[in-house]
Amino acid sequence: MSGERSALMPDRRGALTALGVMLATGAGLLAMGRTPICKCGTVKLWWGVVQSSENSQHLSDWYSASHLIHGLLFYFFAWLLWRKWKLFGGKPVSWALPIAVAFESFWELLENSPVIIDRYRAVTVSYGYEGDSVINSLSDISFMVFGFWLASKLPPWGSVALAVFLELFTLYFIRDNLTLNVLMLVWPLETVRQWQAGA
């Protein structure tokens, strides 16, 4: 089983491709007018105040957990597809991670577009959300990569346990997590928004 899991990790070319996609995403975000770093002028390792102008501006925050879960999920889907193709003579899938990075990068570009920023402001408790800094977006992608790598090392139950723990942990401390984030973007519920706001 461990050999099967490692078959999804990239070779040197795959790793360089993933890095290239990340750098291209950073360039795309800069071209969109995103700020390279926090407007406060500093780069912090951690920022823990959700409702503040510095949220999503530094290297890590409460939502880094969601991006790590993205990596666990991307690995799971890649594993399912690879298992199916292997039955027909498939070989190690060194491009699974670059594809995952491409999907995560697409989300970062979309998340920082005016339509999603306005959506966050309209239907979630993130009233003053202005999008991510470029360094935060690249860090988010890196957390996804870390989650993908972790999934290649953990047994399946370990990945599930980690994802559940992170969801419950952030739900308890900030009343938000990946599940609620998706729910409130796609199908916003006023009762959930009031609860998240502490009403």
HELIX and SHEET records of a PDB file:
HELIX    1   1 SER A    2  SER A    6  1                                   5    
HELIX    2   2 ARG A   12  ALA A   31  1                                  20    
HELIX    3   3 SER A   64  LYS A   86  1                                  23    
HELIX    4   4 ALA A   96  GLU A  111  1                                  16    
HELIX    5   5 PRO A  114  VAL A  123  1                                  10    
HELIX    6   6 VAL A  134  LYS A  153  1                                  20    
HELIX    7   7 PRO A  156  ILE A  174  1                                  19    
HELIX    8   8 LEU A  178  VAL A  186  1                                   9    
HELIX    9   9 GLU A  190  GLN A  196  1                                   7    
END                                                                             
